[in-house]
Every structure is written in C-alpha cells, then in structure tokens.
C-alpha cells in the first residue's frame, strides 16, 4: 500500500505481545494499579507503610514549632493569651492546609496516580498547549497514560484555555513558576535535615551543662548528618522496613505525652482551639504576633510530601493515615505542650519540646526523636533526588548520574553529585546558623513558597482538567492563597534572620535550570532548521566514495523526523557509515510513565534495502532510563519485531480503508519515512505463518501471525490532524512465488541485523558547543556563551548518562549558532 508522506501509525488498546521485566521499572506499580480498587487490608497496609515515607517530616514538627515561635517576637506571659493563641493558630493551620487543602482537594489532582509539582504541570500541558518541550508529537496523545476527559462546552473554561495558549509569555511564566516550586523543594531538602536533627539533639541541653551543651550539639548534629548522607547510596529499601515502625512509635509517643500533659496540667486547654484565641493573640501581640507566624507555619512542614509521594501509595491510604492517626497525634502533641506551658511561665530552660517531657522518660523519648528526625530527613532527601530526576527528564536540569538503587521498587534513586552537595550545604547551614530560630525562618519560607506554587497550579487544574467554573478555582485560590500569603509574608520579613538562604538558593537554581532549558530548546530549533533531506541520505553510495561497514550505528538526535546535521558532518569527515543505521531519538513526554510496550516507535528511513531505521524512545518524567546494555538488546529486539511485522503486512497485501472506502495499497518499502509503528502493542492471533531460525538478540520474541480474518483499529496521524482507519488482513497464506521472495528478503534483512549485532554497535553522538549569534542581547550572550557552556563542560555528557563504553563512542563536533 502506498501511503502519503508523513504518516505515522499508532496502535492502541491492543493486546501486549511481550513482557520485559527490566522495562517494568519504568512503569511503576502505582500506574498499573491506579484504577484497581484495593481491598481494605491492602489499603490499611499502604496506610501503615506511608507513615515512614510520607509523614516522617510532618510528624517531627512538634520538636521545633513552639521553640521557633517564641524565639524573640513574642513572650510567654502569665495570662497565657500567647500560648493559647499559638495553639489555636497551629490547630486551624493543620486543619485548613494539610487536611482540607491537601487531603480533600489537591490529592485528587493526580496524574495517573502520581503527585507533585511536575504532575500538576504535565496535567496542564496535556489539556492546554502550554508546554515548551520542543519535540512534541501527535502520536504521544495515543499513549495509554495520556488520558484526557472530554471537556464539557463551557465558555469561561475555554476562554481561560485560549488565553493561556495564545500568549507565549504565559507559557514561560508557567514554566518559571514550576521551576521556582522545584527549587524550593530542593531548598527544603537542604534545610529539613538540618533543623530536624538539630531539634532532636537539642534535648541534650536538659541533661548537660550549658558550657558542654554549647560545644556538643553542633558536632553531634553534623556527625548524624554525615552518616545519613553517607548511607544514601545503599538505597531506602534496605532500611525502609524500619521507617514505618519508628514513625508509628513516635506518633504514639507524642500522643501519650500530650494526653498526660493535658490531664495532669490543664484539662481545659481544649478551649484554646476556638478561633477567638487567634484574634485575642493578634490584638495583644500586634506586629510581633504577625512575625511569629513564621514559626507557627512550621507545623505544616512536610505536608507537600503527601502529594509528592502519592505515586508510591494510594489516595485512600494517605487519607486514612493522616485523618485517623497523624492529625489527631499532632493535635494532642501541641495541646499537651500548651497545657504544660500554661502552668510553667518561668522555666529554667527556653521553651521547647523536651521541657514538657517527664524526666523519667526523657532519654527514651530523645532516642526515638533522633530516629524519627533521621526518617523525616531521609524522606525529603529521597524526594529531592526524585524531583531533580524529573527536572532532568524534561530538559530543565543539567545531566547528572542517576542510580536506581532497587530493582523491585520503582522510584528509589540516588544521585551522587546532588547527595554530596546537599551534605556539604546541610553541614554549612548547621554550623553557620547554630540555632533553631534562623533554620526555622529559612525552612518556613521554602515550605510556604512550595505550597503557594501548588495552590496556583491546582487552580489551573480545576479549570482546565476538571472543567469546573473559573469561580470555583478563584475561590480555591483566594481562600488558601490568602492563608499561605499571610504566612509567607511573615517569613519574608525575616529576610536578614535566615530567610535569605532559600531565596538566594532559589534564584541561583532557577537561573541554572532556565538557562539550561532555554539553550536546549534553541539547540533543537537549530537542528530542526539544519536537518538534511532524505534524498541526500539515499544518494550516498559507492559512487560518492561512501562505504558501508559492518555493525550497527546508533545516531542519537533530538529530531523525530529528518536526518540530523551531525550525521551529515560525520559522513563528510569520515566517508563511511554502518550497514545497519538507526536514528535514535530519546524524548520525554508529559506523562509520569510510558508503559514498556508503548515506549518504542519504530519505522523505516528509506527503502528496506537501505537498512536504515528510525526509533523514537519515549520516557515519562518519572521513568528511570535504561543503561546501554539493556537498551541495546531491547532496541534490537524491537527492530526484529518491526521487520517481521512490516514484511508480514507486505506479504499479506493488507489494505487500509478509510471511512469513505478509499483503499491505499502498495509496498511498505517505498522510499520515504511513511510510518512509525508502536512495536510491542501489535495484536496477532493464531499459529505463526513461519519461523525464523536465527534468534536476533536475547530478548527477541516471535510474532504470531493471523490465519483468520482480523481487524485492528489504528490511529493514523497526518501532520497535525488524525483520523481512524481500519486494516483488514486476509486469510491467504504465503504460497505464491512473490510471497516466497518476500520471505527470503525478510530472512535476509533479519540475517543482516543479526550479523550487524555480532559485529558490534557504535554510538554516534554530537559534541556540541553553543554560541549566541551576532547581534544578540547581552543577557543572551551571558546565558549562552558563559552560563550554558560552563554547565555543559562541568556536567555529565549524554554518553555518561547512557553508560556508553568509550570504545563504542563516536563523537561528532558541532557548533550551534543560536
């Protein structure tokens, strides 16, 4: 069949013909089970496991909230108005933000079961054309994880969507907002371990003299932090089974201490939960009370983890764990501390968690607190690794080495460079600040900035994805945004008292990430405008002195069509290329996971005799990329299946009939890039029409061809539009002379692929140097000539990320003028 130029085929909703365990790491258990209704036993088990991963940070906040709040801005008086006002603020902040906002609203804005800043951004990008990812294809929309609900025809919703899509500046502003939230999460990953461990260790002050305590706290904290970061490369799964019991014991511990203090010291402390105490507090303390909100907001530190770690558990599990265990335990803990302090106005030691702990159980509580602080720190460090990996996948972060620490549990990764940088900065913060007040100011601002970003993005999701009236989104934004802005302003006013650190860090990281993304997009545009025509490739041959050498040549490019300029430069300088030529594009799509069976888009480049192919490998923003060994084997396996499938269609003489009954038929080997097929989702039934004797690649899978009439729905993409056609495969067996000839050519092509694999694989990659073109602004020249090139020289190359053996690497120097 002869098909117009530019067609791509995407099969969907078809049976998976093979299964690869290594590729399942990219899919994740959470995606496959996102729509399965879990039994109550499974849900309760997940709720228990979530304690160690999700709630470690949030559960240790009682260690430092009161101490930060009463640091300098307000003082504890005989009237108890201050302590009761702070308790009222803490209770209602816990109720409104983690419970109402996250548990009942934000957790529902999941992306195929995944949560976090990038999940919201990918949802928005799929429902409105605001993505700045350059190599977007219509074929991506056929992915099973690229689900979108049909929007109702609402005028206001479509108006918001059109405004977003038509203004390029809003696309950039949205990306910067997401990058800002990402940078604040990284800042939280730096500050949380420091303040958590430091607060836990501060309990030693009750058992040591002031002189000894002053010199012991910082070294002990630094030692624990060094041990924590040094153990990261082993992975969370090796010690993760301890995490949930530790946090559970801690929550039960603070609950019991809270109940003891309430009944023993002040049973009427529950009256302070009334909102009237907040008003009395602000009236009495004035500006000092407003500034103390920067300490109160620390009670919701770690709330974002409920959403960010949603993919590892389920909505019901996280909801149950918080509503029925974490929330009551934290409320009792804060009430118990307030009850104790309401009867102790002149304590020898400063206000803190440990003064309300009975002396007989102080050492066991200190031990559990230190363990719980380590668990909470571990959770935020793992989250930092995860979000940096997501940023890198979307081209917003320089390339770093990502190590998958568990073959069974998806998402557990380790990034060596980031780990050691976090450790150094964490120790520097501990030594530099040396007190909870400054650490709390810095941590509070980072936490509140992340929550503001989540509120803004969720408002857009309410309109664009849930198709609710804009007034609903506006009400959500104003209600929760005003609460968070109040706390954010209280943190911002303490700029000189520690809040400068996350701001400075965020400005630096946003600059780095935006420069990297900007240069990446410009490089893609340069490749797009300088790609070589297919006719040039087909004209290469012995007459021009071009030789074909044994082996497989993998030419890596960001282009999804056309011949990249770096290959033409390679052939110009070295007039030879491999017998099997594959143009490989590894691209990211705005979904969390791409199922392994839908990852590879394979097609021909030119006629079959040219032995040139195109392979587009698609990854989601939470997928972990394969290393070179599994990638090479998988690629050869998919090429084998594509060749069999392609020649089978040719031998069967199948026709494509559109809705008007027009038939397109002809050879699949016509010169040109006619189609790309998703290899891995092609559905065949019946006995195989023939067998290939030589198995190509260790993961090769035989394709069963039909012996009865069958039909398969196909998405046919023509430029920016798509239409559904139907392929009919007849029952005729390969018995004619033409079929025998095709079978011989099939065997010959598979034999060529097998021999090329035995000869070895070469990885052809571009080694780029980017320069701003003449006449560019000063900012652009600084960003490109200095910033981007400095980052490129000092980060890992694409060959290191893929673990390409140096002996198999061919680098082609390219100068990009952008």
C-alpha positions, 0 to 999 in steps of 0.5 A: 500500500502506498501511503502519503508522506508523513504518516505515522501509525499508532496502535492502541488498546491492543493486546501486549505481545511481550513482557520485559521485566527490566522495562517494568521499572519504568512503569511503576506499580502505582500506574498499573494499579491506579484504577484497581480498587484495593481491598481494605487490608491492602489499603490499611497496609499502604496506610501503615507503610506511608507513615515512614515515607510520607509523614516522617517530616510532618510528624517531627514538627512538634520538636521545633514549632513552639521553640521557633515561635517564641524565639524573640517576637513574642513572650510567654506571659502569665495570662497565657493569651500567647500560648493559647493563641499559638495553639489555636493558630497551629490547630486551624493551620493543620486543619485548613492546609494539610487536611482540607487543602491537601487531603480533600482537594489537591490529592485528587489532582493526580496524574495517573496516580502520581503527585507533585509539582511536575504532575500538576504541570504535565496535567496542564500541558496535556489539556492546554498547549502550554508546554515548551518541550520542543519535540512534541508529537501527535502520536504521544496523545495515543499513549495509554497514560495520556488520558484526557476527559472530554471537556464539557462546552463551557465558555469561561473554561475555554476562554481561560484555555485560549488565553493561556495558549495564545500568549507565549509569555504565559507559557514561560511564566508557567514554566518559571513558576514550576521551576521556582516550586522545584527549587524550593523543594530542593531548598527544603531538602537542604534545610529539613535535615538540618533543623530536624536533627538539630531539634532532636539533639537539642534535648541534650541541653536538659541533661548537660551543662550549658558550657558542654551543651554549647560545644556538643550539639553542633558536632553531634548534629553534623556527625548524624548528618554525615552518616545519613548522607553517607548511607544514601547510596545503599538505597531506602529499601534496605532500611525502609522496613524500619521507617514505618515502625519508628514513625508509628512509635513516635506518633504514639509517643507524642500522643501519650505525652500530650494526653498526660500533659493535658490531664495532669496540667490543664484539662481545659486547654481544649478551649484554646482551639476556638478561633477567638484565641487567634484574634485575642493573640493578634490584638495583644501581640500586634506586629510581633504576633504577625512575625511569629507566624513564621514559626507557627507555619512550621507545623505544616512542614512536610505536608507537600510530601503527601502529594509528592509521594502519592505515586508510591501509595494510594489516595485512600491510604494517605487519607486514612493515615493522616485523618485517623492517626497523624492529625489527631497525634499532632493535635494532642502533641501541641495541646499537651505542650500548651497545657504544660506551658500554661502552668510553667511561665518561668522555666529554667530552660527556653521553651521547647519540646523536651521541657514538657517531657517527664524526666523519667522518660526523657532519654527514651523519648530523645532516642526515638526523636533522633530516629524519627528526625533521621526518617523525616530527613531521609524522606525529603532527601529521597524526594529531592533526588526524585524531583531533580530526576524529573527536572532532568527528564524534561530538559530543565536540569543539567545531566547528572548520574542517576542510580536506581538503587532497587530493582523491585521498587520503582522510584528509589534513586540516588544521585551522587553529585546532588547527595554530596552537595546537599551534605556539604550545604546541610553541614554549612547551614548547621554550623553557620546558623547554630540555632533553631530560630534562623533554620526555622525562618529559612525552612518556613519560607521554602515550605510556604513558597512550595505550597503557594506554587501548588495552590496556583497550579491546582487552580489551573487544574480545576479549570482546565482538567476538571472543567469546573467554573473559573469561580470555583478555582478563584475561590480555591485560590483566594481562600488558601492563597490568602492563608499561605500569603499571610504566612509567607509574608511573615517569613519574608520579613525575616529576610536578614534572620535566615530567610535569605538562604532559600531565596538566594538558593532559589534564584541561583537554581532557577537561573541554572535550570532556565538557562539550561532549558532555554539553550536546549530548546534553541539547540533543537530549533537549530537542528530542526532548521539544519536537518538534511533531506532524505534524498541526500541520505539515499544518494550516498553510495559507492559512487560518492566514495561512501562505504558501508561497514559492518555493525550497527550505528546508533545516531542519537538526535533530538529530531523525530523526523529528518536526518540530523546535521551531525550525521551529515558532518560525520559522513563528510569527515569520515566517508563511511557509515554502518550497514545497519543505521538507526536514528535514535531519538530519546524524548520525554513526554508529559506523562509520569510513565510510558508503559514498556510496550508503548515506549518504542516507535519504530519505522523505516528511513528509506527503502528496506534495502537501505537498512536504515531505521528510525526509533523514537524512545519515549520516557515519562518524567518519572521513568528511570532510563535504561543503561546501554546494555539493556537498551541495546538488546531491547532496541534490537529486539524491537527492530526484529519485531518491526521487520517481521511485522512490516514484511508480514503486512507486505506479504499479506497485501493488507489494505487500509480503508478509510471511512469513505472506502478509499483503499491505499495499497502498495509496498511498505518499502517505498522510499520515504519515512511513511510510518512509525509503528508502536512495536510491542502493542501489535495484536496477532492471533493464531499459529505463526505463518513461519519461523525464523531460525536465527534468534536476533538478540536475547530478548527477541520474541516471535510474532504470531501471525493471523490465519483468520480474518482480523481487524485492528483499529489504528490511529493514523496521524497526518501532520497535525490532524488524525483520523481512524482507519481500519486494516483488514488482513486476509486469510491467504497464506504465503504460497505464491512465488512473490510471497516466497521472495518476500520471505527470503528478503525478510530472512535476509534483512533479519540475517543482516541485523543479526550479523550487524549485532555480532559485529558490534554497535557504535554510538554516534553522538554530537559534541556540541558547543553553543554560541549566541549569534551576532547581534544578540542581547547581552543577557543572551550572550551571558546565558549562552556563551558563559552560563550554558557552556560552563554547565555543559563542560562541568556536567555529565555528557549524554554518553555518561548518562547512557553508560556508553563504553568509550570504545563504542563512542563516536563523537561528532563536533558541532557548533550551534549558532543560536 
